């Protein structure tokens, strides 16, 4: 049988991402400390920054884990 996927709370994701963005940890070090894959942390970081950018530009931030094109702003008529 395959390996069970680990689920990450948004609080843990945020803690990891902010430590990377502040320069307290590198992505590789954060991945080792938390038992996560480096590419997963890069994905979270990209999603976090895209959501922040959307808010700064006055748009609704995308939901964690969903692509930015699925935001409600682009579906309004």
C-alpha positions, 0 to 999 in steps of 0.5 A: 500500500502507498504512503499516506499524504501529510496534511498541513494546517495553514498556520504551519504553512504560514510559519514555514513561509514567513521564516523563509521570507524573513531569511531565518531559514533557507527552503532546504533547511525549512524542508528538513526541519519540518519534514516537507518537500522543498518543491512543496515549500516553493509552491506555498511561497508562490501561492502566499506571494500571489495572494498578497499581491492580489490584495495589494492590487485591490482584488480578492486574494486567491484561496490557498491551493487554488490558482489565481485565475479561480478568484471571484474577481474574474468571474464577475460580469 
